[in-house]
Amino acid sequence: MNKKTYLIMLIALVVGIAGCKDFADEITEGSYPRPFSPTNIEANLGNLDDITITWKKVNNAKSYILELYKNDSLSFNSENLAQTVSDILPEDIPVHFKDLEKNVKYSARVKAIKEDGTESKWEGYYFLTKAKEVKITEWNFSEGELVALADVSPFTETLEVNGLKLHAASGKSMRVVSNEVSTGDYDFTHYLDLQGGGTDRIVADGDKNRCVSFEVTEPCIIMVYANGGGAGRTLEAYTAQEVIGTLVVPSSKSEEPQRMMINWTGGKETVYIRSQGSGIYLYLIRVSIGEVYEPSSVSTLTKLSVSEGDLVPSFNSDVMEYTITVPHSTGRVDFSPTLGHAKQTINSELTAELTAEETEHRIEVVAEDGISVSTYIFNIVKEAPSSDATLKNLVITGGGEFDPAFSPDITDYIFTIDTTVTEVTFSGVANHPYATVGGSDATYSNLKLGNNGPFSITVISEDKGSVKNYSVTVRRFTPSEPSANKEWNISQLVADGFLPAGDITEETTVDGLTIFPTVTIDNNNKTVDAFEFNKRLKLNGSGSTTSRALKFNVTGECTITIYALSSSSSSDRILNVDDGTNVIGTINAFGSSSSMETFNYTGGAGSLYLYSPSSGVNIYYVKVVYP
């Protein structure tokens, strides 16, 4: 790293160079038509650029006029006139001028004015302001020994280069990385990656890490250029006693590095630079002795976000007025600003309490110089209260399926879960954020086989004028695999809630068994071969593959067992076994008593139908068994 030191030679103050005659013996008495010219004009240097001009008072002068000319040697060219001071009373002498340019030749001339308005001739004088001695030390990670560290990065030990210490102690590495980016007078090619938060000043004596340090010996200006690898990262400068500067850096290494500027007014001290948290990229550190610190006039914010609603237009530092539209139930809006300069002051609350339909909130930002002020105006408008009482989503734990698929406009559902699941929890999210959801996060335990519920979730709209109730029946059972043995006991299916008692007027499928209307399930007690039945399915007459029939799928050869009974106690009847194209066999349904009847199916995979070819048959039980 190159340490650059610049020294501008001091130019001596030139005083006492008069442009008019020197009155050795002043005339103090007598009557003359106009006053005498002022004499003994002097310019005294109070600071490098502060001048006090004085002269000997004229006895009969009421006031004086003084003109100051820049880049002038008693020529008093009107184009060089820098300042005129009128109505200078005798008691106002001497006259003080501040902030003149350094190393510049000035001319001053004075004349006296009597009570009656007559004026003396001008008397002139010229002087030279001093140049300022400035000493600058820079550590630029794009130059010299510092940029060479890129070849040994990362490094895990503390290094010192030309008075700058790079603290990578305790095995916490840092590195120099290539990156081309420009700002102001600098074109950078590399930066120092601190690779995380550095040692805080409150840490007790011990090794510092992931920070840099240097020594200052007298008042100076410290400038640090940096950006970062993410949003909201803060660079901090501190001594053993206090934090002396902070800077929220740009969030990307492709963005122009920003400058932290510190006016150090103390004496000899060690200054540390670190990141408060995640990694920050340092490009240059500059220490300048002898320069005048100029407070920042930046009064604009870099970023601003709000807790509710969106800014319209999107935030821009130079746009002063915005509209924010929020839901009607919003009670407050919080503002999160990012300062445009570390020493700005915000003279406003960062929370707006919303007590009306429209609220104006102002944030006043004062620059470091105390003169420049920016006022951001936010017009916060509440939306009309919503009448939306729908759910956006409904989730039931435990796994399962909605029938029908969930939709905000459908309110009645069957939700089928496996028999291994005995507990479910409902979680409903309203479409509108300020609608009220009742029944969400409710848990239902000890679920029985078959139908449970129905359970309800109720949504009340924000305006309290709309209510929608969602009803869910939780059905607990395990569907069998198509190739497994199957049995359908009408009495058990009704008891488990899978089938209703009464007329079935729509095509219904339960656990792979499809029932075609119109059939009837009613009470009927039968005991057959140790099976006890209390329900039967009445086909109610002749049927077909689309009417008054049962349908199920088979995967190949199997034995079909049926308990059935003719609806006439005096007439035996049959059930057709149909493969959807042809009747491939029949099964008896006796009139006097129910019995177990079987049919051996020898075909391949497909659908089989059972129906009566003529009159009614009552079915109690169907079973499919594979070899």
C-alpha positions as CSV (number, residue, x, y, z in Angstrom):
1,M,0.0,0.0,0.0
2,N,1.3,3.4,-0.9
3,K,1.1,6.0,1.8
4,K,0.7,9.4,0.0
5,T,1.7,12.6,1.7
6,Y,1.2,16.0,0.2
7,L,2.7,19.2,1.5
8,I,1.7,22.5,0.1
9,M,4.2,25.2,1.0
10,L,3.2,28.1,3.1
11,I,3.1,31.4,1.3
12,A,4.0,34.3,3.6
13,L,1.5,37.0,4.3
14,V,2.4,40.3,2.7
15,V,1.3,43.3,4.7
16,G,2.0,47.0,4.7
17,I,2.2,47.5,0.9
18,A,0.4,50.8,0.5
19,G,-1.0,52.2,-2.8
20,C,-1.3,55.8,-1.7
21,K,0.8,58.4,0.1
22,D,1.7,57.9,3.7
23,F,0.6,60.8,5.9
24,A,3.3,61.2,8.5
25,D,1.7,64.2,10.1
26,E,-2.0,64.1,10.2
27,I,-3.9,67.4,10.0
28,T,-6.4,67.3,12.8
29,E,-7.8,70.8,12.9
30,G,-9.2,73.3,10.5
31,S,-12.2,73.6,8.2
32,Y,-12.2,71.8,4.8
33,P,-15.0,71.2,2.3
34,R,-14.5,67.4,2.4
35,P,-13.0,65.0,4.9
36,F,-9.4,63.7,4.7
37,S,-8.8,60.2,3.5
38,P,-8.2,57.4,6.1
39,T,-4.6,56.7,6.9
40,N,-2.6,53.8,8.4
41,I,-4.6,51.1,6.7
42,E,-3.5,47.6,7.8
43,A,-4.6,44.0,7.2
44,N,-4.0,41.5,9.9
45,L,-4.1,37.8,9.4
46,G,-6.2,36.2,12.1
47,N,-6.2,32.7,10.5
48,L,-5.2,31.3,7.2
49,D,-8.1,32.9,5.5
50,D,-9.5,35.4,8.1
51,I,-8.5,39.1,7.7
52,T,-9.0,42.1,10.0
53,I,-8.7,45.5,8.2
54,T,-8.2,48.6,10.3
55,W,-7.2,52.3,9.8
56,K,-6.8,55.5,11.7
57,K,-10.1,57.3,12.2
58,V,-10.7,60.7,10.5
59,N,-11.8,63.3,13.0
60,N,-14.8,64.8,11.1
61,A,-16.0,61.5,9.5
62,K,-19.4,60.2,10.4
63,S,-19.0,56.9,8.6
64,Y,-16.8,55.0,6.1
65,I,-17.1,52.8,3.0
66,L,-14.8,49.8,2.4
67,E,-14.5,47.9,-0.9
68,L,-12.6,44.5,-1.2
69,Y,-11.3,43.3,-4.5
70,K,-10.1,39.8,-5.3
71,N,-7.1,39.0,-7.5
72,D,-6.2,42.6,-7.5
73,S,-3.1,44.8,-6.8
74,L,-4.5,48.3,-6.3
75,S,-6.1,48.4,-9.7
76,F,-9.6,48.3,-8.2
77,N,-11.1,46.8,-11.4
78,S,-14.9,46.7,-11.0
79,E,-14.9,43.1,-12.4
80,N,-12.9,42.0,-9.4
81,L,-15.1,43.7,-6.7
82,A,-15.8,40.9,-4.1
83,Q,-17.6,42.8,-1.4
84,T,-18.7,46.3,-0.3
85,V,-19.3,47.3,3.3
86,S,-21.2,50.6,3.8
87,D,-22.2,52.7,6.8
88,I,-19.2,51.7,8.9
89,L,-19.3,53.7,12.0
90,P,-16.1,54.8,13.8
91,E,-16.9,52.3,16.6
92,D,-17.2,49.5,14.0
93,I,-13.5,49.7,13.1
94,P,-11.8,47.2,12.6
95,V,-13.7,45.3,9.9
96,H,-13.5,41.5,9.8
97,F,-13.6,39.3,6.7
98,K,-13.9,35.5,7.0
99,D,-13.4,32.5,4.6
100,L,-11.4,34.4,2.0
101,E,-9.7,32.2,-0.6
102,K,-6.2,31.1,0.4
103,N,-3.0,32.2,-1.4
104,V,-5.0,35.0,-3.2
105,K,-4.0,38.7,-3.6
106,Y,-6.7,41.1,-2.4
107,S,-7.0,44.9,-2.6
108,A,-9.0,47.0,-0.1
109,R,-9.8,50.7,-0.3
110,V,-11.5,53.0,2.3
111,K,-13.0,56.5,2.1
112,A,-14.6,58.6,4.8
113,I,-18.0,60.4,4.7
114,K,-18.9,63.6,6.6
115,E,-22.3,64.4,8.2
116,D,-23.3,66.5,5.2
117,G,-22.5,63.6,2.8
118,T,-19.3,64.8,1.4
119,E,-16.7,62.1,0.8
120,S,-13.0,61.8,1.0
121,K,-10.8,60.2,-1.6
122,W,-10.1,56.5,-1.6
123,E,-7.1,55.2,0.3
124,G,-5.9,51.7,-0.8
125,Y,-4.0,48.7,0.5
126,Y,-3.3,45.2,-0.7
127,F,-2.4,41.9,0.9
128,L,-1.9,38.2,0.2
129,T,-3.7,35.4,2.1
130,K,-1.7,32.4,3.2
131,A,-1.9,29.0,1.5
132,K,-2.9,26.2,3.8
133,E,-0.5,23.4,4.7
134,V,-2.3,20.1,4.1
135,K,-0.9,16.6,4.9
136,I,-2.8,13.6,3.4
137,T,-2.2,10.0,4.1
138,E,-4.1,7.4,2.0
139,W,-4.4,3.6,2.2
140,N,-5.8,2.5,-1.1
141,F,-6.5,-1.2,-1.5
142,S,-6.1,-0.8,-5.3
143,E,-2.4,0.3,-5.0
144,G,1.0,-0.9,-3.9
145,E,1.5,-3.3,-1.1
146,L,-2.1,-3.4,-0.2
147,V,-3.3,-4.6,-3.6
148,A,-0.5,-7.2,-3.5
149,L,-2.3,-8.8,-0.6
150,A,-4.7,-10.2,-3.2
151,D,-2.1,-12.8,-4.0
152,V,-1.9,-14.2,-0.4
153,S,-5.6,-13.9,0.4
154,P,-7.2,-15.0,2.6
155,F,-4.8,-14.2,5.4
156,T,-5.4,-15.1,9.0
157,E,-2.7,-13.1,10.9
158,T,-2.5,-9.5,11.7
159,L,-0.5,-7.5,9.1
160,E,0.9,-3.9,9.1
161,V,1.4,-2.0,5.9
162,N,2.7,1.6,6.0
163,G,1.0,2.3,9.4
164,L,-2.3,0.6,8.7
165,K,-2.9,-2.6,10.7
166,L,-5.1,-5.3,9.3
167,H,-6.4,-7.4,12.2
168,A,-7.1,-11.0,11.2
169,A,-6.2,-12.4,14.5
170,S,-7.7,-15.5,16.2
171,G,-7.9,-17.4,12.9
172,K,-10.6,-15.0,11.5
173,S,-9.5,-14.3,8.0
174,M,-9.7,-11.3,5.8
175,R,-8.9,-10.9,2.1
176,V,-8.2,-8.5,-0.8
177,V,-10.5,-9.1,-3.7
178,S,-10.7,-7.6,-7.2
179,N,-13.6,-5.5,-8.2
180,E,-13.8,-2.5,-10.5
181,V,-15.9,0.4,-9.3
182,S,-15.6,4.2,-9.3
183,T,-16.6,7.1,-7.1
184,G,-15.6,10.7,-7.3
185,D,-11.9,11.0,-8.1
186,Y,-11.2,7.3,-7.5
187,D,-11.2,4.3,-9.9
188,F,-10.9,1.3,-7.6
189,T,-9.8,-2.2,-8.7
190,H,-9.7,-4.0,-5.4
191,Y,-11.3,-3.9,-1.9
192,L,-10.6,-5.4,1.5
193,D,-13.3,-7.9,2.5
194,L,-13.6,-7.8,6.3
195,Q,-15.5,-11.2,6.0
196,G,-17.8,-10.5,9.0
197,G,-18.3,-8.4,12.0
198,G,-15.2,-7.1,13.7
199,T,-14.2,-6.7,17.4
200,D,-16.4,-4.2,19.2
201,R,-14.8,-1.4,21.2
202,I,-16.3,-2.6,24.5
203,V,-14.4,-5.9,24.2
204,A,-11.7,-6.1,26.9
205,D,-8.0,-6.1,26.1
206,G,-7.0,-8.8,23.6
207,D,-6.5,-9.5,19.9
208,K,-8.7,-7.4,17.6
209,N,-10.1,-9.2,14.6
210,R,-11.8,-8.4,11.3
211,C,-11.0,-4.7,11.5
212,V,-8.3,-2.3,10.6
213,S,-6.6,0.4,12.7
214,F,-4.4,3.4,12.3
215,E,-3.0,6.2,14.5
216,V,-3.9,9.9,14.3
217,T,-1.8,12.5,16.1
218,E,-3.8,15.8,15.8
219,P,-7.1,17.2,14.5
220,C,-7.8,15.8,11.0
221,I,-10.5,14.6,8.6
222,I,-10.9,10.9,8.2
223,M,-12.7,9.5,5.2
224,V,-13.5,5.8,4.5
225,Y,-15.0,4.5,1.2
226,A,-17.0,1.3,1.4
227,N,-19.9,-0.8,0.0
228,G,-21.2,-4.2,1.0
229,G,-22.5,-7.6,0.2
230,G,-26.0,-7.2,1.4
231,A,-28.6,-4.7,2.6
232,G,-28.6,-2.8,5.9
233,R,-24.9,-3.3,6.7
234,T,-23.2,-0.7,8.9
235,L,-19.6,0.4,8.9
236,E,-18.4,1.8,12.2
237,A,-15.3,3.9,13.3
238,Y,-14.4,3.9,16.9
239,T,-11.7,4.6,19.5
240,A,-11.2,2.9,22.8
241,Q,-13.6,5.5,24.3
242,E,-16.4,6.0,21.8
243,V,-17.9,5.5,18.4
244,I,-16.9,8.4,16.2
245,G,-18.7,7.5,13.0
246,T,-21.1,5.2,11.2
247,L,-22.2,4.6,7.7
248,V,-25.0,2.3,6.2
249,V,-23.1,1.1,3.1
250,P,-24.6,0.3,-0.3
251,S,-25.9,-3.3,-0.5
252,S,-23.8,-4.5,-3.5
253,K,-20.2,-4.3,-4.6
254,S,-21.4,-3.1,-8.0
255,E,-22.8,0.0,-6.4
256,E,-20.7,3.2,-6.1
257,P,-18.9,3.1,-2.7
258,Q,-20.2,5.7,-0.2
259,R,-18.0,7.9,2.1
260,M,-18.0,8.0,5.8
261,M,-16.5,11.4,6.8
262,I,-15.3,12.1,10.4
263,N,-14.1,15.4,11.8
264,W,-11.5,14.3,14.4
265,T,-11.0,17.2,16.8
266,G,-8.9,15.3,19.4
267,G,-5.2,14.5,19.7
268,K,-3.2,11.3,19.5
269,E,-5.5,8.2,19.3
270,T,-5.9,4.8,17.6
271,V,-8.9,4.6,15.3
272,Y,-10.5,1.3,14.4
273,I,-12.8,0.6,11.4
274,R,-15.1,-2.5,11.4
275,S,-18.4,-3.9,10.3
276,Q,-21.1,-4.1,12.9
277,G,-22.2,-7.5,11.6
278,S,-21.9,-9.0,8.1
279,G,-19.1,-8.5,5.7
280,I,-18.3,-5.0,4.3
281,Y,-15.8,-4.1,1.5
282,L,-13.3,-1.3,2.2
283,Y,-11.7,0.5,-0.7
284,L,-9.8,3.4,0.8
285,I,-9.0,5.2,4.0
286,R,-7.8,8.8,3.9
287,V,-6.5,10.9,6.7
288,S,-6.1,14.7,6.0
289,I,-4.4,17.1,8.4
290,G,-5.1,20.8,7.8
291,E,-8.2,20.6,5.6
292,V,-11.3,22.4,6.7
293,Y,-14.2,20.2,7.6
294,E,-17.3,21.0,5.7
295,P,-20.5,19.7,7.2
296,S,-22.7,17.8,4.8
297,S,-25.6,19.6,3.3
298,V,-27.3,16.3,2.3
299,S,-30.8,16.3,3.8
300,T,-32.4,13.5,1.7
301,L,-32.9,9.9,2.7
302,T,-31.4,7.0,0.8
303,K,-34.3,4.5,1.3
304,L,-37.6,4.3,3.2
305,S,-40.0,1.5,3.8
306,V,-43.4,1.3,5.6
307,S,-45.0,-1.4,7.7
308,E,-48.4,-1.3,5.9
309,G,-49.4,-0.5,2.3
310,D,-47.2,0.6,-0.6
311,L,-45.6,3.9,-1.3
312,V,-47.0,5.6,-4.5
313,P,-44.9,6.5,-6.3
314,S,-42.0,4.2,-5.2
315,F,-39.6,5.9,-2.9
316,N,-37.1,8.2,-4.5
317,S,-34.8,10.4,-2.5
318,D,-35.8,13.6,-4.4
319,V,-39.6,12.9,-4.4
320,M,-41.1,14.7,-1.4
321,E,-44.8,13.6,-1.4
322,Y,-46.4,10.1,-1.4
323,T,-49.7,8.3,-1.0
324,I,-50.1,5.1,1.1
325,T,-53.3,3.1,0.9
326,V,-53.9,0.7,3.8
327,P,-56.6,-1.7,4.9
328,H,-59.4,0.0,6.9
329,S,-58.5,-1.7,10.1
330,T,-54.9,-0.5,10.2
331,G,-54.2,1.5,13.3
332,R,-50.7,2.7,12.7
333,V,-47.9,2.8,10.0
334,D,-44.3,2.6,11.0
335,F,-41.6,4.2,8.8
336,S,-38.1,2.7,8.5
337,P,-35.7,5.3,6.9
338,T,-32.1,4.9,5.8
339,L,-30.2,8.1,6.2
340,G,-28.4,9.7,3.3
341,H,-25.6,10.8,5.6
342,A,-24.6,9.5,9.0
343,K,-25.0,12.8,10.8
344,Q,-28.4,13.7,9.5
345,T,-31.1,14.4,12.1
346,I,-34.7,13.3,11.8
347,N,-37.0,15.7,13.7
348,S,-40.2,13.7,13.4
349,E,-41.9,10.7,14.8
350,L,-41.4,7.5,12.7
351,T,-44.9,6.2,13.6
352,A,-48.2,7.6,12.3
353,E,-51.2,6.8,14.4
354,L,-54.3,6.5,12.1
355,T,-57.3,8.0,13.9
356,A,-59.1,9.2,10.8
357,E,-59.9,8.0,7.3
358,E,-57.1,10.1,6.0
359,T,-53.9,11.1,7.9
360,E,-51.0,13.3,6.8
361,H,-47.6,12.4,8.3
362,R,-44.4,14.4,7.8
363,I,-40.8,13.4,8.3
364,E,-38.3,16.2,8.5
365,V,-34.7,15.5,7.8
366,V,-32.1,18.0,8.7
367,A,-28.6,17.9,7.2
368,E,-25.4,17.9,9.3
369,D,-24.9,21.6,8.4
370,G,-28.2,22.5,10.2
371,I,-29.3,24.5,7.2
372,S,-30.5,22.1,4.5
373,V,-33.9,20.5,5.4
374,S,-36.0,18.0,3.4
375,T,-39.6,17.3,4.4
376,Y,-41.3,14.1,3.2
377,I,-45.1,14.2,3.2
378,F,-47.1,10.9,3.4
379,N,-50.9,11.0,2.7
380,I,-52.2,7.8,4.4
381,V,-55.6,6.7,3.1
382,K,-57.7,3.9,4.6
383,E,-59.5,1.6,2.2
384,A,-63.3,1.1,2.7
385,P,-63.9,-1.9,5.0
386,S,-64.0,-5.1,3.0
387,S,-67.1,-7.3,2.8
388,D,-65.0,-10.4,1.8
389,A,-65.9,-13.3,4.0
390,T,-64.2,-16.1,2.1
391,L,-61.3,-18.3,2.9
392,K,-58.2,-18.2,0.7
393,N,-57.0,-21.6,1.9
394,L,-58.0,-24.4,4.2
395,V,-55.5,-26.9,5.4
396,I,-56.3,-30.0,7.5
397,T,-53.3,-31.8,9.1
398,G,-52.9,-35.6,8.9
399,G,-53.0,-35.9,5.2
400,G,-56.1,-36.5,3.1
401,E,-58.2,-35.2,0.2
402,F,-61.0,-32.7,-0.1
403,D,-64.1,-33.7,-2.0
404,P,-64.7,-31.5,-3.9
405,A,-61.3,-29.8,-4.3
406,F,-61.1,-26.7,-2.1
407,S,-62.5,-23.5,-3.5
408,P,-63.3,-20.3,-1.7
409,D,-66.8,-20.4,-3.1
410,I,-67.6,-24.0,-2.0
411,T,-68.7,-24.3,1.6
412,D,-69.4,-28.1,2.1
413,Y,-66.7,-30.7,1.9
414,I,-65.9,-34.3,2.8
415,F,-62.3,-34.7,3.8
416,T,-61.1,-38.3,3.8
417,I,-58.2,-39.5,6.0
418,D,-56.6,-42.8,6.5
419,T,-57.7,-45.1,9.4
420,T,-54.3,-44.7,11.0
421,V,-55.1,-41.0,11.6
422,T,-57.2,-40.2,14.7
423,E,-56.6,-36.5,15.1
424,V,-56.8,-33.5,12.7
425,T,-56.3,-29.7,13.0
426,F,-58.0,-27.1,10.9
427,S,-56.1,-24.1,9.7
428,G,-58.0,-21.5,7.7
429,V,-56.6,-18.3,6.1
430,A,-59.0,-15.6,5.1
431,N,-58.8,-13.9,1.7
432,H,-58.8,-10.5,3.4
433,P,-56.2,-9.9,6.0
434,Y,-58.7,-8.2,8.4
435,A,-61.5,-10.7,8.2
436,T,-62.0,-12.8,11.3
437,V,-61.7,-16.6,11.1
438,G,-63.4,-18.7,13.8
439,G,-62.6,-22.4,14.2
440,S,-59.1,-22.1,12.7
441,D,-56.4,-23.9,14.6
442,A,-59.1,-26.1,16.2
443,T,-58.0,-29.7,16.8
444,Y,-60.4,-32.7,16.7
445,S,-59.3,-35.9,18.4
446,N,-60.4,-39.5,18.8
447,L,-62.0,-39.6,15.4
448,K,-64.1,-42.7,14.8
449,L,-64.2,-44.9,11.7
450,G,-66.5,-43.5,9.1
451,N,-67.9,-39.9,9.1
452,N,-67.0,-37.4,11.8
453,G,-68.5,-34.0,12.2
454,P,-69.4,-31.9,10.3
455,F,-66.9,-29.4,11.7
456,S,-67.2,-25.7,10.9
457,I,-64.9,-22.7,10.1
458,T,-66.7,-19.4,10.1
459,V,-65.4,-16.2,8.4
460,I,-66.7,-12.8,9.3
461,S,-65.8,-9.9,6.9
462,E,-63.9,-6.8,8.0
463,D,-67.1,-4.7,7.8
464,K,-68.9,-7.3,9.9
465,G,-71.7,-7.4,7.3
466,S,-70.8,-10.8,5.7
467,V,-70.5,-14.2,7.3
468,K,-69.6,-17.5,5.5
469,N,-69.6,-20.9,7.1
470,Y,-67.4,-23.7,5.8
471,S,-68.6,-27.2,6.8
472,V,-66.2,-30.2,6.6
473,T,-67.1,-33.9,7.3
474,V,-64.0,-35.9,8.1
475,R,-64.3,-39.4,6.8
476,R,-61.9,-41.9,8.3
477,F,-61.2,-45.1,6.3
478,T,-58.4,-46.8,4.2
479,P,-59.2,-47.6,0.6
480,S,-58.0,-51.0,-0.4
481,E,-55.6,-51.6,-3.2
482,P,-57.3,-52.8,-6.5
483,S,-55.5,-56.1,-6.4
484,A,-56.4,-56.9,-2.7
485,N,-59.4,-58.9,-1.5
486,K,-62.4,-56.8,-1.0
487,E,-65.6,-57.0,0.9
488,W,-68.6,-54.6,1.2
489,N,-71.0,-55.1,4.1
490,I,-73.9,-52.8,3.6
491,S,-74.7,-52.7,7.4
492,Q,-71.1,-51.8,8.2
493,L,-70.9,-49.1,5.5
494,V,-73.9,-47.4,6.8
495,A,-72.7,-47.7,10.4
496,D,-69.3,-46.1,9.4
497,G,-71.1,-43.3,7.7
498,F,-70.0,-44.2,4.2
499,L,-73.5,-44.8,2.9
500,P,-76.7,-43.1,3.9
501,A,-79.9,-44.9,4.8
502,G,-82.8,-44.2,2.4
503,D,-83.0,-43.7,-1.3
504,I,-79.7,-43.4,-3.3
505,T,-80.7,-41.2,-6.3
506,E,-77.2,-40.3,-7.6
507,E,-74.3,-42.5,-8.7
508,T,-72.3,-43.1,-5.5
509,T,-68.9,-44.8,-5.1
510,V,-67.6,-46.1,-1.7
511,D,-64.3,-47.9,-1.3
512,G,-64.4,-49.0,-4.9
513,L,-68.0,-50.1,-4.9
514,T,-70.2,-48.0,-7.3
515,I,-74.0,-47.9,-6.7
516,F,-76.2,-46.9,-9.6
517,P,-79.7,-45.3,-8.7
518,T,-82.3,-45.6,-7.8
519,V,-81.9,-48.1,-5.0
520,T,-82.9,-48.0,-1.3
521,I,-81.1,-48.9,1.9
522,D,-83.4,-49.7,4.8
523,N,-83.5,-51.6,8.1
524,N,-83.6,-55.4,7.9
525,N,-82.2,-57.8,10.5
526,K,-80.8,-61.1,9.2
527,T,-78.3,-63.6,10.6
528,V,-76.7,-65.8,8.0
529,D,-73.6,-68.1,8.5
530,A,-72.7,-66.2,11.7
531,F,-73.1,-62.8,9.9
532,E,-75.5,-60.4,11.5
533,F,-77.0,-57.8,9.2
534,N,-79.3,-54.9,10.1
535,K,-79.3,-53.1,6.7
536,R,-80.0,-54.2,3.2
537,L,-79.7,-52.6,-0.2
538,K,-82.8,-53.0,-2.3
539,L,-82.4,-53.0,-6.1
540,N,-86.1,-52.1,-6.4
541,G,-86.6,-54.0,-9.6
542,S,-84.9,-55.0,-12.9
543,G,-81.7,-53.2,-13.7
544,S,-78.8,-52.9,-16.2
545,T,-75.1,-51.8,-16.3
546,T,-76.3,-48.2,-15.8
547,S,-79.4,-48.6,-13.5
548,R,-80.2,-50.4,-10.2
549,A,-76.8,-52.1,-10.2
550,L,-73.5,-52.6,-8.3
551,K,-70.2,-52.2,-10.0
552,F,-66.6,-53.1,-8.9
553,N,-63.3,-53.6,-10.5
554,V,-61.3,-56.9,-10.5
555,T,-57.7,-57.5,-11.5
556,G,-58.2,-61.1,-12.8
557,E,-59.4,-64.5,-11.7
558,C,-61.3,-64.4,-8.4
559,T,-64.2,-65.8,-6.4
560,I,-67.2,-63.5,-5.9
561,T,-69.3,-64.3,-2.8
562,I,-72.7,-62.7,-2.3
563,Y,-75.4,-62.8,0.4
564,A,-78.6,-61.8,-1.3
565,L,-82.4,-62.5,-1.0
566,S,-85.2,-62.3,-3.4
567,S,-87.6,-59.5,-2.5
568,S,-90.4,-62.0,-2.8
569,S,-90.6,-64.7,-0.1
570,S,-92.2,-67.1,-2.6
571,S,-90.1,-66.6,-5.7
572,D,-86.5,-67.3,-6.3
573,R,-84.6,-64.8,-8.4
574,I,-81.1,-64.3,-9.8
575,L,-78.5,-61.6,-10.2
576,N,-76.7,-61.2,-13.5
577,V,-72.9,-61.0,-13.5
578,D,-72.0,-58.7,-16.4
579,D,-68.6,-57.7,-17.7
580,G,-70.0,-54.6,-19.3
581,T,-70.5,-56.3,-22.7
582,N,-72.1,-59.6,-21.9
583,V,-73.8,-61.5,-19.1
584,I,-71.1,-64.0,-18.1
585,G,-73.0,-65.8,-15.3
586,T,-75.7,-65.6,-12.6
587,I,-75.9,-65.8,-8.9
588,N,-79.0,-67.2,-7.0
589,A,-81.1,-65.0,-4.7
590,F,-83.6,-67.3,-3.0
591,G,-87.0,-66.2,-1.8
592,S,-87.2,-68.2,1.5
593,S,-83.8,-67.5,3.1
594,S,-80.6,-65.8,2.4
595,S,-77.5,-67.9,1.8
596,M,-73.9,-67.6,0.7
597,E,-73.7,-67.9,-3.1
598,T,-70.5,-67.8,-5.1
599,F,-69.4,-67.1,-8.7
600,N,-65.9,-68.0,-10.1
601,Y,-64.7,-65.4,-12.4
602,T,-62.0,-66.6,-14.9
603,G,-61.5,-63.5,-17.0
604,G,-58.9,-60.7,-16.9
605,A,-58.9,-57.3,-15.3
606,G,-62.0,-55.2,-15.8
607,S,-65.3,-54.0,-14.3
608,L,-68.1,-56.4,-13.2
609,Y,-71.8,-55.4,-12.7
610,L,-74.4,-57.1,-10.5
611,Y,-78.1,-56.4,-11.3
612,S,-81.5,-58.2,-11.4
613,P,-82.7,-59.1,-14.9
614,S,-86.4,-59.0,-13.9
615,S,-87.6,-58.2,-10.3
616,G,-86.2,-56.9,-7.1
617,V,-83.3,-58.4,-5.2
618,N,-82.0,-57.4,-1.8
619,I,-78.2,-57.4,-1.3
620,Y,-76.5,-57.7,2.2
621,Y,-72.9,-58.5,1.4
622,V,-70.4,-58.7,-1.5
623,K,-66.9,-60.1,-1.3
624,V,-64.1,-60.6,-3.9
625,V,-61.2,-63.0,-3.1
626,Y,-58.3,-63.7,-5.4
627,P,-56.5,-67.0,-5.5
